[in-house]
Amino acid sequence: REFNSKLDMQKHKWEKAWEEKKFSIETLVPSILVSKYEYQLHKGDCILDVGCGNGRNSIYLAQKGMYVDCFDVTDLQWLKNLTPDIRSQIHFTKATIAEYPYKKLHYSAIIVARVIQYLSPVELDFLISKIALALKKDGFLLLSFNTRGGIFNKKEIDVPVYSHSVEYVETSLRKIFKNVVIIEGSKKSKHVNYVDDILTFDIYASDVI
């Protein structure tokens, strides 16, 4: 099956909800997974931040001297608040996973933080195929996701939410990575205002096949 990228690029429910101030993302604290594995990255490395939201991971890594490409379906206007030196190290594109122009063998790391629960199985498989294309051979993936709960679970925000089992995600990743490490994460968030109790998983994947 394929999904229609042109249809996806119509105004998203995420974007409409943002414009109507039905949600906000206030924290700039980076994902725990990013903080844990940043020691493997170096100044000047190129990073891809998928579904970057308010840019918290992109900003953090740019401050560490890395160059970050990032994209999201909604532009939350966070770049305008950055100093020129940090802004120059970040390239934001408003795009869906289908529209984004992935660079082959370009990235030392790809970050997918709290994104895949809003992707259908078809979209998830597509994204994983693009991750395999875009990572350098010695690059790695940092992926975190909720199996339940999330900031868009408010009743007034009508967005599609999917529940991907950790077994399915692991199986999909092992098709392109030799090394996949899965850690069960927190059931509460200190920095993000989730609606319900959440169950999260953090995944580090490396050694592209």
C-alpha positions in Angstrom: 0.0 0.0 0.0 1.0 3.6 -0.6 -0.2 6.8 1.0 -1.0 10.0 -0.8 1.7 12.6 0.0 -0.2 15.4 -1.6 -3.2 14.7 0.5 -1.0 14.5 3.6 0.3 18.0 2.8 -3.2 19.6 3.2 -3.6 21.5 6.4 -3.0 19.0 9.2 -5.2 18.6 12.2 -2.1 19.2 14.2 -1.6 22.6 12.5 -5.2 23.6 13.0 -5.0 22.6 16.7 -1.9 24.6 17.1 -3.4 27.7 15.5 -6.5 27.4 17.7 -4.2 27.1 20.8 -5.5 23.6 21.7 -2.1 22.4 22.7 1.4 23.8 23.5 4.8 22.3 24.0 6.7 24.5 26.5 9.7 22.5 27.4 13.1 22.9 25.8 14.6 20.0 27.8 16.0 17.5 25.3 14.8 13.9 25.1 16.4 11.6 27.7 17.5 9.3 24.9 19.3 12.2 23.2 21.1 13.2 26.4 22.1 9.6 27.0 23.7 9.0 23.6 25.1 12.4 22.7 28.6 11.3 23.8 28.7 9.3 20.5 28.3 12.5 18.5 30.9 15.1 17.6 31.0 18.8 16.7 30.3 19.2 13.0 28.2 16.0 12.8 24.9 16.1 10.7 21.8 15.1 12.5 18.2 14.6 11.3 15.4 15.4 13.7 12.1 13.8 12.5 8.9 15.5 13.8 10.9 18.1 15.6 8.0 19.8 17.3 9.2 22.9 19.1 12.8 22.1 18.2 14.0 21.0 21.7 16.3 18.3 20.4 17.5 20.3 17.4 18.4 23.3 19.5 20.2 21.2 22.1 22.4 19.5 19.5 23.0 22.7 17.5 24.2 24.3 20.8 26.7 21.4 21.0 28.1 22.4 17.6 26.2 19.9 15.3 24.4 20.7 12.1 20.7 19.7 12.3 18.2 19.1 9.5 14.7 18.9 11.0 11.1 18.8 9.8 7.6 18.7 11.0 4.1 19.0 9.5 3.6 22.1 11.6 5.9 25.1 11.9 5.7 26.2 15.5 7.7 29.3 14.8 10.5 28.4 17.2 13.4 29.3 15.0 12.7 33.0 15.2 13.6 32.9 18.9 17.1 31.6 18.4 20.3 33.5 18.3 21.8 33.9 14.7 24.7 31.5 15.4 22.4 28.7 16.6 19.8 29.3 13.9 22.5 29.1 11.2 23.2 25.5 12.2 19.6 24.4 11.9 17.6 23.9 8.7 13.9 23.4 9.2 11.5 22.2 6.5 7.7 22.1 6.9 6.9 18.6 5.4 5.4 15.2 6.1 7.5 12.1 6.1 6.4 11.5 2.5 7.5 15.0 1.3 10.8 15.4 3.1 13.9 15.0 0.8 16.0 12.5 2.7 19.8 12.8 2.0 21.4 9.4 1.2 24.1 8.2 3.7 24.3 11.7 5.2 23.4 11.6 8.9 25.5 10.5 11.9 22.2 10.1 13.9 18.5 10.3 13.2 16.1 11.3 16.1 12.5 10.2 16.1 11.1 11.3 19.4 7.4 10.7 20.2 6.4 10.6 16.6 5.5 7.2 15.4 2.3 6.9 17.5 0.9 9.4 15.0 1.9 7.4 12.0 -0.1 4.6 10.4 1.7 1.2 9.9 2.2 2.1 6.2 3.7 5.5 7.1 5.9 3.9 9.8 7.3 1.3 7.3 8.0 4.1 4.9 9.8 6.1 7.5 12.0 3.2 8.5 13.0 2.6 4.9 14.0 6.3 4.6 16.0 6.0 7.8 18.0 3.1 6.3 18.7 5.3 3.3 19.7 8.4 5.1 22.0 7.1 7.9 25.7 6.8 7.4 26.9 3.3 7.8 28.3 4.0 11.2 25.2 6.2 12.2 22.5 5.3 14.7 18.8 5.9 15.3 17.3 7.2 18.5 13.6 6.4 18.6 11.2 7.0 21.5 7.5 6.3 21.4 4.4 5.9 23.5 2.3 2.8 23.3 -0.5 4.7 24.9 -1.0 8.3 26.0 0.2 11.5 24.5 -0.2 15.3 24.2 -2.7 14.9 21.4 -5.0 12.6 23.3 -7.2 15.5 24.4 -10.8 15.0 23.2 -10.8 18.4 21.5 -7.9 17.5 19.2 -9.1 15.1 16.6 -5.9 13.5 15.3 -5.2 9.9 14.3 -3.4 8.0 17.0 -2.0 4.5 16.5 -0.8 1.9 18.9 2.3 0.1 17.6 3.5 -2.8 19.8 7.1 -2.8 20.8 7.4 -6.2 19.2 6.3 -4.9 15.8 8.6 -1.9 16.0 11.6 -4.1 17.0 10.9 -6.6 14.2 10.7 -3.7 11.7 14.0 -2.2 12.9 15.9 -5.5 12.9 15.3 -5.7 9.2 17.8 -2.8 8.7 19.9 -2.8 12.0 22.1 -5.4 13.4 22.0 -3.8 16.9 18.7 -2.9 18.5 18.5 -2.0 22.2 15.1 -1.4 23.8 14.5 0.2 27.2 11.1 0.7 28.8 10.8 4.3 29.7 8.8 6.3 32.2 5.1 6.2 32.8 5.0 9.9 33.7 6.7 12.8 32.0 8.4 15.6 34.0 8.5 18.0 31.1 5.7 17.3 28.7 2.0 17.8 29.7 0.6 14.4 28.7 -3.1 13.8 29.2 -3.0 10.2 30.6 -0.5 7.9 32.1 1.8 6.8 29.4 3.9 3.8 28.6 7.0 4.7 26.6 9.9 2.8 25.0 13.3 4.2 24.1 15.2 2.5 21.3 18.9 2.8 20.2 19.6 1.1 16.9 22.9 0.9 15.1 25.0 -1.0 12.5 22.9 -0.6 9.4 22.7 -3.8 7.4 
